[in-house]
Structure formats: C-alpha cells, structure tokens
Amino acid sequence: MQLTNSRRLRRALHMSLAVGLLVAAAGSPLALAQAPAKAAASATPVMTPETAAIRKVLEQKFPGADIRHVAKTDYLGLYEVMLDDNLIYTDPKVAYIFVGSVFDTGTKQNLTDARTRRLNRVALDKLPYELAFTRVKGDGSRKLVIFSDADCPFCHRLENELKGLDNVTIYTFLFPIDQLHPDAARKSKQIWCAPDKVKAWDTFFASGKLPENKGDCGDPVAKTQALGNSLKINATPTLIFADGTLIPGALPLPQLEKEITNAEAEAKKMAAAPK
C-alpha cells in the first residue's frame, strides 16, 4: 500500500504532550475482557451535552484537527472520537487519550476497525462517475470502486487479483500520488485520452506500453486527485465497496470476494431501512 505524507494523529498528539495526555502506543490493542460484540453507537448519534462538552475540549487541545464524530461507547465509560481520519478514545473529562484497537475477546472482533469502516463510509451515489472509466465483468451485478495509481506496485498486484473476479462493475478513478510517483500523472493522462481507456489501462499494466497521445484531451486527473483528497484517501489502491466501506490495499482475491459479498448484503439492508 502506497502512503502519502498526509497529516496523522501522531503529529497532533505530539503537539499536545504538554497537557499530560496518556497515549497508548498505536497498534497496541486495548483488549477488553467483556467487551460487547457490537459497535458502540450508531453512525450518526445525537449530540448530547456530554459529547458537546467533550468536542469543545478536544477542539481546544487539538486546534485545527477535524473532529467529526463524538459518541459514548458501551465499554469502560469511554467516548469514541473520529479525529482527522483516526478513531481514538477518551474519558469524559478528556484527561486521557487512548490510541489503538479495542477487541471483543469473545468474538475476537476488532471493534475499532469495524467502527472506523462504518464511520468512514462513502456516499457512492454522489461520486462523479464521469471521472472514472468502467469495466464490466460477467453480468456486472456487483459494484467496486477503485482509486489507482499507474505507477503503484500494489495497484499492479491488485490488477492481477481482479483477473479472477467475475460479475462485477469496476469504476476506476485515476489517482496518481505525485510525491511517490512523479511520472504517474502523465501516464494517467495518456491512458485517459486513449480511444479505449480500458484497453489502454490493461495494456499498460501488462506491458508498460502507453497509448500514443499527448494526454491533452481534458483529462480528469486534477479533479480525481481533489476528489480523493476530499475523501481522505491517501493510499493506492483504495477500494470502495457497495455499502460505502473504504479499504486501502491490494486485497487477495478470496478477501476481495468476501468484502464484496458482505458489502452487497449490507447495501441491500441500508436501502431497505426506513429513511
């Protein structure tokens, strides 16, 4: 997975060490003996006086941070907070910040990971698909969105996995990461300007050969980069599934099939739920 130098929670936490925050090392799980099997709250909880107060303190301690979610959990009296693109935990007085994964020891489920995915769902119906090229495999009944960089080795790995995928419509947004691959934007523009974008993409990934054009047809690269940034995408490939779940990385085919199946089922539930 290719990562940019985007702002991370660690930087914000380092700025706040002077106020005496206790930070658990990122990646060290907070394993709970009797954690509930479900996530703590709904994706859009009602703001209470308690959560409003916590948000205010966090804004003071983390100036400039994007705090877009605060909710009470069902464990240890903690509150979950989506700070920038990280899910962290705090106590009611915001005296301590906990960074890491909470596991349900009964089901072995990573509750933090599941919750983060739910809170970061993308509204698929609002994506500008005119900026993507489309591949239809089989009956095209399932849906997969990919943000991909032409020079990303992990994107090449994903393309190999996609060969075994069937009955899916794949929307690919060209998302060159300039800091890592300075020539990827040029290649993306040439691929987009080819008469057959899918063929040009497949040919490039198979042989490295680019279509013969100047890439000056009014390509969407600047717009797709802005779109990815707005969605806080900072890695390639990044996959978005039918329920809006966003997962970075080149998933192997079995996991890819599992995520697609689960997302399709969840998307149907969401569509059938009362508005």
Backbone bond lengths (Angstrom), bond angles and torsions (degrees), N, CA, C in turn:
res aa  C-N    CA-C-N  psi(-1)  N-CA   C-N-CA  omega(-1)  CA-C   N-CA-C  phi
1 M - - - 1.454 - - 1.513 108.64 -
2 Q 1.328 117.36 129.92 1.449 121.70 -178.45 1.524 109.08 -93.78
3 L 1.345 117.38 128.08 1.449 122.21 -177.22 1.520 110.84 -115.71
4 T 1.341 116.71 146.19 1.448 121.54 175.59 1.516 109.00 -93.06
5 N 1.347 115.89 179.93 1.462 120.64 177.91 1.519 110.63 -92.37
6 S 1.332 116.74 41.76 1.456 120.86 -178.77 1.518 110.55 -68.40
7 R 1.330 115.01 158.95 1.467 120.52 -179.01 1.511 110.46 -63.12
8 R 1.296 116.64 134.75 1.457 122.49 -178.41 1.525 110.29 -118.31
9 L 1.299 115.43 160.95 1.456 121.49 179.69 1.519 110.82 -59.89
10 R 1.311 118.16 -36.77 1.462 120.89 -177.62 1.523 111.47 -54.82
11 R 1.343 116.12 -39.79 1.460 120.25 -179.86 1.522 110.27 -63.35
12 A 1.326 116.94 -44.39 1.454 120.50 179.58 1.524 110.85 -64.94
13 L 1.318 116.47 -38.66 1.455 119.91 179.41 1.521 111.29 -66.48
14 H 1.320 117.27 -39.87 1.456 120.28 178.57 1.522 110.70 -60.16
15 M 1.323 116.78 -35.44 1.455 120.72 179.94 1.520 111.53 -68.20
16 S 1.356 116.10 -18.44 1.462 119.97 -173.69 1.522 113.41 -107.74
17 L 1.317 118.62 7.92 1.458 120.53 -177.54 1.519 111.72 -60.54
18 A 1.320 118.05 -28.60 1.459 121.14 -176.43 1.515 112.78 -64.24
19 V 1.336 117.88 -22.29 1.461 119.90 -179.02 1.513 111.27 -88.97
20 G 1.342 117.13 5.60 1.458 119.64 172.16 1.505 114.83 80.08
21 L 1.341 117.54 34.97 1.449 119.32 178.56 1.515 109.79 -75.97
22 L 1.329 117.09 143.63 1.452 122.10 173.53 1.509 107.31 -97.06
23 V 1.348 117.42 117.37 1.450 121.32 -175.78 1.521 109.32 -113.04
24 A 1.336 116.63 120.29 1.453 119.62 173.73 1.512 107.90 -76.77
25 A 1.308 118.36 142.90 1.461 121.32 -176.47 1.503 110.65 -61.14
26 A 1.344 116.64 132.49 1.458 120.83 179.59 1.516 109.37 -59.54
27 G 1.297 115.60 131.71 1.448 120.65 179.90 1.512 112.33 96.83
28 S 1.351 119.08 -11.51 1.451 121.29 176.16 1.509 108.84 -89.14
29 P 1.330 119.58 113.88 1.441 121.50 -173.08 1.517 112.56 -69.54
30 L 1.315 116.18 143.23 1.447 122.01 171.36 1.520 106.11 -94.93
31 A 1.326 117.33 86.24 1.458 121.37 -174.21 1.515 110.06 -77.81
32 L 1.299 117.89 123.29 1.449 123.08 -177.04 1.520 110.19 -105.03
33 A 1.313 116.15 133.37 1.463 120.58 -175.39 1.513 112.01 -66.71
34 Q 1.325 116.96 -35.32 1.459 119.17 -176.71 1.521 110.94 -133.28
35 A 1.307 116.10 44.84 1.461 120.18 179.34 1.516 110.18 -69.64
36 P 1.349 118.24 142.88 1.451 120.48 178.54 1.513 110.94 -68.62
37 A 1.327 116.90 154.13 1.462 121.00 -175.89 1.510 112.42 -77.87
38 K 1.331 118.16 -14.52 1.460 119.91 -177.06 1.514 110.96 -106.09
39 A 1.312 115.35 161.40 1.454 119.61 177.67 1.517 109.65 -65.72
40 A 1.330 115.10 162.13 1.447 118.99 -167.86 1.521 114.61 -72.50
41 A 1.322 117.70 -36.47 1.459 118.62 -173.58 1.507 109.61 -150.91
42 S 1.322 115.88 173.94 1.452 120.51 178.97 1.512 109.77 -72.27
43 A 1.342 116.29 164.90 1.467 120.52 -177.26 1.522 111.65 -66.90
44 T 1.324 118.00 -25.78 1.451 121.31 -179.40 1.526 109.35 -129.05
45 P 1.342 117.78 73.18 1.460 120.52 -176.97 1.518 111.76 -70.44
46 V 1.312 115.74 156.03 1.455 121.16 176.80 1.523 108.38 -77.42
47 M 1.324 117.52 132.59 1.455 121.56 179.92 1.524 109.44 -70.17
48 T 1.303 116.22 126.80 1.461 122.41 178.52 1.525 108.78 -106.73
49 P 1.340 118.57 167.69 1.466 119.51 176.12 1.527 112.11 -56.98
50 E 1.346 116.32 -35.42 1.469 120.07 -179.78 1.528 111.28 -66.91
51 T 1.333 116.19 -48.84 1.460 118.58 -178.53 1.526 111.39 -68.79
52 A 1.328 117.05 -32.16 1.461 120.30 176.77 1.522 110.64 -65.14
53 A 1.332 116.11 -39.52 1.465 120.52 179.24 1.526 110.64 -67.28
54 I 1.328 116.50 -40.46 1.466 121.08 178.90 1.523 110.03 -64.07
55 R 1.331 116.57 -43.27 1.461 120.39 178.23 1.532 110.75 -59.13
56 K 1.322 117.14 -41.57 1.462 120.95 -178.42 1.524 111.16 -63.43
57 V 1.339 116.39 -43.15 1.467 120.03 179.57 1.529 110.50 -66.18
58 L 1.326 116.30 -42.26 1.463 120.04 178.99 1.522 111.55 -61.24
59 E 1.322 116.55 -40.43 1.459 120.71 178.62 1.525 111.23 -62.68
60 Q 1.346 115.73 -32.70 1.464 119.82 177.88 1.531 111.30 -73.65
61 K 1.333 116.41 -38.40 1.461 120.45 -176.13 1.526 112.66 -83.85
62 F 1.348 116.08 -22.82 1.457 120.64 179.45 1.528 109.40 -125.96
63 P 1.324 117.57 66.67 1.472 119.79 -177.23 1.521 111.26 -60.01
64 G 1.321 114.36 132.89 1.459 120.38 178.97 1.505 114.60 89.25
65 A 1.331 118.22 -10.41 1.460 120.76 -179.92 1.523 110.09 -75.03
66 D 1.318 115.63 150.33 1.468 122.13 177.87 1.521 108.08 -90.23
67 I 1.325 117.10 101.51 1.465 122.19 179.69 1.520 107.24 -103.81
68 R 1.324 116.53 99.48 1.465 119.58 -172.17 1.518 113.97 -111.75
69 H 1.335 117.60 6.94 1.461 119.07 179.13 1.524 109.26 -162.07
70 V 1.341 116.00 129.41 1.464 122.50 172.60 1.510 107.28 -139.06
71 A 1.332 117.32 126.90 1.466 120.08 -179.36 1.528 110.31 -152.81
72 K 1.311 116.17 152.52 1.467 122.76 177.74 1.519 109.18 -76.66
73 T 1.343 115.92 137.69 1.458 120.28 175.43 1.522 109.86 -96.97
74 D 1.316 116.17 177.63 1.453 121.74 178.45 1.524 112.25 -97.69
75 Y 1.327 118.15 10.48 1.452 119.45 -175.82 1.524 112.12 -134.20
76 L 1.332 114.77 135.70 1.465 124.79 172.68 1.522 114.48 56.50
77 G 1.322 117.01 17.16 1.455 119.58 179.92 1.514 113.94 69.50
78 L 1.346 117.15 16.80 1.456 121.17 -177.18 1.527 112.20 -83.21
79 Y 1.310 114.20 158.22 1.466 121.90 172.60 1.520 107.70 -114.20
80 E 1.338 116.49 139.07 1.457 120.92 175.82 1.518 108.65 -93.42
81 V 1.320 115.27 142.63 1.460 121.75 -177.05 1.524 108.53 -136.20
82 M 1.322 116.50 128.95 1.460 120.49 171.70 1.524 106.94 -93.26
83 L 1.323 115.53 102.55 1.457 122.21 -177.84 1.519 107.54 -109.95
84 D 1.346 115.48 116.78 1.462 120.90 -168.42 1.526 107.16 55.39
85 D 1.331 119.21 -121.51 1.462 119.48 -179.90 1.527 111.49 -111.67
86 N 1.347 116.04 26.01 1.458 121.00 -178.89 1.522 111.26 -121.14
87 L 1.323 116.39 139.15 1.454 121.44 174.76 1.520 107.88 -94.39
88 I 1.333 116.33 118.29 1.455 122.01 179.62 1.530 108.52 -122.36
89 Y 1.337 115.80 175.74 1.465 120.52 -179.14 1.519 109.09 -130.89
90 T 1.328 115.40 148.82 1.454 120.32 178.29 1.523 110.34 -145.34
91 D 1.326 116.16 164.15 1.469 121.66 176.36 1.527 108.54 -88.30
92 P 1.341 118.06 170.66 1.474 120.11 -176.11 1.525 114.43 -59.93
93 K 1.342 117.67 -25.84 1.462 120.75 -178.62 1.537 112.11 -97.10
94 V 1.309 117.01 1.06 1.469 122.61 -177.80 1.532 110.01 54.40
95 A 1.324 116.14 38.11 1.460 121.04 175.90 1.523 110.57 -82.09
96 Y 1.354 115.45 -25.43 1.464 120.57 -177.72 1.525 109.87 -135.53
97 I 1.328 114.15 149.82 1.459 121.48 174.55 1.524 107.19 -122.34
98 F 1.320 116.19 133.32 1.453 121.48 178.12 1.529 109.00 -113.89
99 V 1.328 115.76 125.93 1.455 121.53 -179.86 1.518 108.07 -117.21
100 G 1.310 117.07 123.97 1.455 120.65 -179.65 1.511 110.55 151.32
101 S 1.310 116.42 -170.96 1.465 121.55 -175.30 1.523 111.03 -106.41
102 V 1.317 115.88 133.50 1.456 122.63 173.65 1.525 107.95 -94.87
103 F 1.326 116.14 126.40 1.454 121.63 179.80 1.521 110.51 -111.31
104 D 1.325 115.34 143.90 1.455 121.92 169.18 1.528 106.21 -86.54
105 T 1.336 117.13 113.25 1.458 119.39 -175.61 1.527 112.48 -72.42
106 G 1.330 116.80 -14.52 1.462 119.30 177.14 1.520 112.38 -78.95
107 T 1.329 115.54 -48.48 1.464 120.38 -177.69 1.523 112.57 -96.71
108 K 1.345 116.49 -10.26 1.478 122.62 -176.82 1.527 111.75 66.49
109 Q 1.329 117.26 18.53 1.459 121.05 -179.15 1.523 110.64 -83.12
110 N 1.329 115.89 138.14 1.450 122.08 173.40 1.531 107.59 -81.82
111 L 1.334 116.28 99.42 1.461 120.87 -175.38 1.520 111.59 -68.07
112 T 1.313 116.80 -34.29 1.462 120.14 -179.38 1.525 110.96 -65.36
113 D 1.314 115.64 -44.13 1.464 120.14 179.68 1.524 110.94 -63.09
114 A 1.330 116.20 -46.20 1.467 120.24 -179.29 1.523 110.88 -63.39
115 R 1.321 116.38 -39.88 1.468 120.76 -178.93 1.524 111.01 -68.97
116 T 1.326 116.20 -41.58 1.456 120.44 179.52 1.522 111.00 -60.94
117 R 1.319 115.75 -43.29 1.456 120.02 179.41 1.522 111.02 -62.14
118 R 1.329 116.34 -39.34 1.468 119.79 -178.92 1.538 110.66 -67.98
119 L 1.324 116.30 -42.60 1.461 120.34 -177.32 1.525 112.69 -71.40
120 N 1.328 116.54 -24.73 1.468 120.81 -177.90 1.526 112.84 -97.42
121 R 1.306 117.91 16.72 1.462 119.68 179.71 1.529 112.22 -58.44
122 V 1.312 113.83 143.13 1.465 121.38 -179.93 1.529 109.00 -100.86
123 A 1.327 116.31 139.53 1.469 120.99 176.28 1.528 108.39 -78.67
124 L 1.330 116.80 96.08 1.462 120.88 -174.73 1.523 112.86 -61.60
125 D 1.330 116.60 -33.44 1.463 119.32 -176.94 1.524 112.45 -70.55
126 K 1.328 116.61 -8.99 1.464 119.79 -179.50 1.533 112.77 -105.03
127 L 1.328 117.15 1.18 1.459 119.58 179.09 1.536 110.67 -73.65
128 P 1.328 117.88 142.87 1.473 121.37 179.63 1.531 110.54 -83.89
129 Y 1.318 116.18 84.70 1.460 120.50 -173.62 1.522 113.06 -66.23
130 E 1.319 117.39 -13.41 1.466 119.19 176.19 1.540 111.00 -68.48
131 L 1.324 116.62 -13.33 1.458 120.70 177.68 1.521 112.23 -93.73
132 A 1.327 117.22 3.58 1.462 121.78 -179.92 1.523 109.48 -118.16
133 F 1.333 116.61 158.08 1.463 119.22 169.09 1.520 108.06 -104.49
134 T 1.325 115.45 151.86 1.458 121.49 -167.99 1.519 111.61 -116.14
135 R 1.322 114.51 134.45 1.468 121.35 172.87 1.522 108.13 -119.42
136 V 1.308 117.66 130.09 1.462 122.62 178.78 1.517 108.15 -113.31
137 K 1.318 115.71 121.51 1.459 121.35 179.48 1.522 108.75 -115.31
138 G 1.332 116.14 130.89 1.462 120.07 -177.55 1.511 110.50 62.55
139 D 1.340 116.15 -133.72 1.474 119.53 -179.02 1.527 112.51 -84.01
140 G 1.338 117.42 -3.74 1.467 120.92 175.83 1.516 114.56 64.12
141 S 1.317 117.12 20.10 1.463 120.46 -172.23 1.527 114.51 -72.13
142 R 1.326 117.09 -23.72 1.458 120.26 -179.92 1.530 109.78 -100.83
143 K 1.332 116.61 167.39 1.468 119.64 -172.06 1.526 110.76 -129.39
144 L 1.337 115.11 136.30 1.456 121.22 177.08 1.529 108.83 -145.69
145 V 1.328 116.01 130.09 1.461 122.46 177.26 1.523 108.04 -111.44
146 I 1.329 116.59 135.62 1.463 120.98 -178.39 1.530 109.84 -129.94
147 F 1.329 116.56 133.27 1.457 122.38 167.61 1.522 105.90 -102.42
148 S 1.339 116.74 118.32 1.462 120.61 -169.94 1.521 111.88 -133.36
149 D 1.339 114.78 148.03 1.456 123.94 179.00 1.528 108.03 -112.37
150 A 1.308 116.56 126.86 1.470 120.60 -175.10 1.530 112.86 -59.73
151 D 1.323 118.11 -29.01 1.462 121.30 -177.44 1.526 113.58 -101.77
152 C 1.314 117.14 8.07 1.467 121.07 -178.57 1.530 110.31 -83.00
153 P 1.338 119.02 120.18 1.471 120.46 -179.32 1.523 113.39 -62.95
154 F 1.335 116.59 -29.55 1.457 119.46 178.83 1.532 111.06 -73.74
155 C 1.332 116.09 -27.42 1.470 119.82 174.07 1.525 109.74 -68.27
156 H 1.315 116.70 -36.94 1.468 120.59 175.32 1.523 110.05 -62.72
157 R 1.329 116.01 -40.68 1.460 119.76 178.66 1.530 110.47 -63.59
158 L 1.337 116.31 -42.01 1.461 119.92 179.37 1.526 110.82 -63.10
159 E 1.339 117.19 -41.44 1.465 120.00 -179.68 1.524 110.98 -58.83
160 N 1.310 117.58 -35.39 1.470 120.64 176.70 1.525 111.04 -66.21
161 E 1.329 116.47 -38.11 1.467 120.32 178.32 1.528 110.86 -68.42
162 L 1.320 116.82 -35.61 1.466 121.15 -178.11 1.527 112.30 -65.04
163 K 1.323 116.90 -20.88 1.464 119.78 179.42 1.523 111.43 -61.76
164 G 1.326 117.17 -27.72 1.452 120.54 -179.50 1.509 114.02 -92.88
165 L 1.323 117.22 2.93 1.466 122.02 -178.35 1.521 109.82 -91.26
166 D 1.344 116.70 139.27 1.461 120.41 -178.82 1.521 110.02 -132.94
167 N 1.327 115.37 164.05 1.465 122.80 176.84 1.530 111.84 53.98
168 V 1.318 115.51 54.02 1.457 120.56 -178.95 1.521 109.63 -148.41
169 T 1.312 115.70 145.43 1.462 122.13 171.43 1.519 107.23 -103.92
170 I 1.323 116.31 122.61 1.460 122.15 -175.96 1.527 109.34 -110.45
171 Y 1.333 115.25 122.71 1.461 121.35 176.62 1.528 107.58 -105.49
172 T 1.326 117.01 119.12 1.466 121.00 -176.65 1.525 110.71 -110.39
173 F 1.323 115.02 120.62 1.465 122.10 174.74 1.525 107.74 -98.66
174 L 1.328 116.54 127.07 1.458 121.38 178.60 1.527 109.12 -74.68
175 F 1.323 115.62 117.12 1.470 120.65 -173.33 1.529 110.39 -132.47
176 P 1.333 117.15 70.08 1.464 119.79 178.84 1.527 111.20 -67.56
177 I 1.323 116.16 134.06 1.464 121.46 177.31 1.525 107.40 -98.26
178 D 1.312 115.76 101.14 1.463 121.28 -171.03 1.528 113.19 -60.42
179 Q 1.336 116.56 -35.41 1.465 119.15 -176.86 1.525 111.86 -63.85
180 L 1.329 116.16 -30.58 1.457 121.10 -177.21 1.521 112.69 -97.29
181 H 1.333 115.62 -36.16 1.465 120.32 -174.25 1.524 109.53 -133.72
182 P 1.325 117.32 84.33 1.465 121.94 -174.27 1.527 114.48 -59.43
183 D 1.329 117.48 -24.12 1.462 120.03 -176.69 1.528 112.59 -97.28
184 A 1.327 116.89 -3.11 1.465 120.19 -175.07 1.525 112.81 -66.85
185 A 1.322 117.53 -34.56 1.468 119.89 -179.83 1.528 110.35 -63.58
186 R 1.335 117.19 -42.91 1.463 120.40 178.65 1.523 110.74 -60.77
187 K 1.307 116.67 -45.04 1.459 121.13 179.75 1.530 110.98 -63.78
188 S 1.330 115.65 -40.67 1.466 119.78 179.65 1.523 111.12 -62.32
189 K 1.329 116.18 -40.54 1.459 120.57 179.81 1.528 111.22 -64.26
190 Q 1.320 116.76 -41.38 1.460 119.67 179.12 1.532 111.33 -66.40
191 I 1.320 116.40 -40.00 1.464 120.09 178.07 1.521 110.35 -63.78
192 W 1.337 117.04 -42.72 1.459 120.66 -179.39 1.523 111.52 -64.63
193 C 1.321 117.14 -34.51 1.461 121.11 -176.03 1.528 113.28 -83.12
194 A 1.328 117.51 -1.00 1.468 120.47 177.55 1.522 110.13 -71.36
195 P 1.340 118.20 148.15 1.465 121.00 177.59 1.531 112.51 -57.49
196 D 1.320 117.00 -36.39 1.456 122.64 178.07 1.532 107.35 -120.40
197 K 1.324 116.22 97.05 1.463 121.32 -174.64 1.529 111.66 -64.00
198 V 1.324 116.77 -41.25 1.466 120.79 -178.79 1.524 110.15 -62.74
199 K 1.322 116.34 -46.29 1.457 120.58 179.59 1.527 110.84 -62.99
200 A 1.342 116.39 -41.42 1.463 120.57 179.82 1.529 110.89 -63.72
201 W 1.320 116.14 -41.13 1.468 121.33 178.61 1.530 110.77 -64.04
202 D 1.314 115.87 -49.00 1.470 120.24 -178.60 1.536 111.10 -63.30
203 T 1.335 116.16 -40.18 1.464 120.29 -179.83 1.525 110.86 -65.05
204 F 1.319 116.11 -41.81 1.461 119.62 179.76 1.525 111.05 -63.04
205 F 1.322 116.56 -43.87 1.458 119.35 -178.08 1.526 111.50 -71.95
206 A 1.316 117.22 -24.89 1.465 120.30 179.32 1.524 112.40 -83.47
207 S 1.339 116.59 -37.19 1.467 119.06 -172.45 1.520 115.14 -130.61
208 G 1.329 117.27 -10.89 1.459 120.20 -176.62 1.509 113.36 83.01
209 K 1.337 117.46 1.72 1.465 121.56 -178.38 1.523 110.48 -82.67
210 L 1.323 115.50 131.65 1.457 121.91 179.19 1.525 111.02 -100.53
211 P 1.330 117.22 152.39 1.467 119.54 176.08 1.529 110.01 -66.59
212 E 1.305 116.43 152.28 1.461 121.29 -177.00 1.521 110.38 -88.35
213 N 1.308 116.24 87.77 1.460 122.36 174.30 1.528 107.70 -154.34
214 K 1.309 116.84 171.02 1.464 121.83 -176.80 1.526 113.05 -91.44
215 G 1.341 116.88 -2.31 1.455 119.33 -179.98 1.512 113.80 66.65
216 D 1.335 115.66 31.15 1.461 119.72 -175.68 1.533 112.11 -117.16
217 C 1.324 115.93 35.41 1.466 119.70 -176.07 1.522 112.76 -92.47
218 G 1.323 117.94 12.56 1.458 119.94 -174.82 1.512 110.38 86.40
219 D 1.326 115.61 45.93 1.467 121.53 -176.12 1.528 111.03 -64.59
220 P 1.359 117.84 159.73 1.463 120.94 -175.72 1.526 113.98 -97.74
221 V 1.333 118.96 12.81 1.460 120.15 -170.48 1.525 112.75 -56.35
222 A 1.316 118.23 -47.39 1.470 120.22 -179.88 1.530 110.64 -59.38
223 K 1.335 115.99 -39.14 1.468 119.91 -179.44 1.528 111.30 -70.61
224 T 1.331 117.02 -39.59 1.463 118.75 179.99 1.520 110.85 -70.07
225 Q 1.337 117.37 -33.14 1.457 119.65 175.54 1.524 110.58 -65.82
226 A 1.332 116.44 -41.17 1.466 120.26 177.47 1.526 110.60 -65.56
227 L 1.330 116.30 -39.04 1.466 120.48 178.40 1.526 110.29 -62.75
228 G 1.333 116.87 -47.82 1.455 120.36 179.40 1.515 111.97 -60.01
229 N 1.315 116.54 -41.17 1.462 120.00 178.61 1.519 111.43 -63.61
230 S 1.332 116.84 -38.49 1.466 120.29 179.68 1.524 111.76 -66.71
231 L 1.330 116.09 -27.52 1.462 121.08 178.24 1.523 111.73 -90.82
232 K 1.342 116.42 5.80 1.469 123.07 -179.31 1.527 111.98 62.21
233 I 1.318 115.96 30.66 1.461 120.53 175.10 1.524 108.11 -81.66
234 N 1.326 116.54 122.86 1.462 119.84 -179.13 1.515 111.98 -133.95
235 A 1.332 115.98 22.14 1.456 120.52 178.82 1.519 109.25 -147.23
236 T 1.329 114.68 152.28 1.460 119.60 173.46 1.518 109.17 -129.63
237 P 1.336 116.33 142.79 1.465 124.81 -6.16 1.521 110.85 -76.11
238 T 1.319 116.83 153.93 1.459 122.65 169.64 1.520 107.63 -120.14
239 L 1.324 115.94 130.38 1.460 122.55 -177.04 1.518 109.77 -107.47
240 I 1.320 115.97 139.07 1.464 121.61 173.75 1.525 107.38 -124.30
241 F 1.331 115.61 126.87 1.454 121.07 -174.38 1.531 111.42 -100.12
242 A 1.316 116.30 178.49 1.461 122.12 -170.39 1.522 113.65 -59.78
243 D 1.329 118.03 -29.40 1.464 120.87 179.81 1.516 112.25 -90.32
244 G 1.339 117.14 6.25 1.453 121.10 179.56 1.515 114.10 90.58
245 T 1.329 117.13 -2.14 1.457 120.66 178.92 1.523 110.45 -63.99
246 L 1.323 115.43 133.54 1.455 122.09 -177.14 1.529 109.09 -112.83
247 I 1.324 116.61 124.37 1.463 121.45 -179.65 1.527 109.36 -132.58
248 P 1.343 118.31 121.46 1.462 120.12 174.69 1.516 111.04 -83.02
249 G 1.335 115.91 147.14 1.454 120.08 174.19 1.511 114.00 118.53
250 A 1.322 115.01 158.10 1.471 122.24 178.48 1.522 108.72 -88.37
251 L 1.310 116.72 93.02 1.463 120.84 -177.87 1.526 110.70 -73.24
252 P 1.329 117.53 140.16 1.469 119.79 173.58 1.521 109.80 -67.97
253 L 1.315 117.06 156.27 1.461 121.94 -173.29 1.531 113.98 -52.42
254 P 1.342 120.27 -46.27 1.474 119.18 179.96 1.528 112.57 -59.12
255 Q 1.328 117.10 -42.31 1.465 119.87 179.01 1.515 110.76 -70.19
256 L 1.323 116.47 -36.33 1.454 121.09 178.14 1.529 110.32 -61.49
257 E 1.320 116.55 -45.00 1.465 121.08 177.66 1.523 110.89 -61.57
258 K 1.329 116.70 -42.51 1.460 121.06 -179.48 1.520 111.16 -63.25
259 E 1.329 117.07 -45.10 1.466 120.73 -179.52 1.523 111.03 -65.16
260 I 1.315 117.19 -40.53 1.464 120.74 179.25 1.522 110.34 -63.70
261 T 1.324 117.08 -45.96 1.468 121.44 -179.70 1.518 111.06 -61.14
262 N 1.331 116.72 -47.41 1.466 120.71 -179.28 1.521 111.12 -64.05
263 A 1.326 116.62 -40.66 1.462 120.88 -178.42 1.520 111.72 -68.09
264 E 1.333 116.80 -39.22 1.466 119.77 178.19 1.526 110.74 -62.53
265 A 1.338 116.50 -41.27 1.466 120.73 179.14 1.527 110.58 -66.44
266 E 1.328 116.66 -41.61 1.463 120.89 179.72 1.523 110.81 -66.91
267 A 1.318 117.25 -38.19 1.466 121.15 179.44 1.532 110.70 -62.77
268 K 1.336 116.52 -38.29 1.462 120.06 177.58 1.525 111.08 -65.52
269 K 1.330 117.02 -40.17 1.466 120.73 177.07 1.516 111.18 -63.04
270 M 1.318 115.74 -42.53 1.472 120.54 -179.90 1.526 110.18 -63.67
271 A 1.323 116.95 -40.41 1.465 120.99 -178.56 1.525 111.10 -67.58
272 A 1.350 116.24 -32.59 1.461 120.53 -177.52 1.526 113.37 -85.36
273 A 1.333 116.30 -13.77 1.477 120.23 -177.27 1.527 110.07 -69.75
274 P 1.329 116.66 146.81 1.465 120.82 177.40 1.525 111.31 -59.89
275 K 1.297 116.66 137.84 1.468 120.93 -179.39 1.529 110.97 -82.73
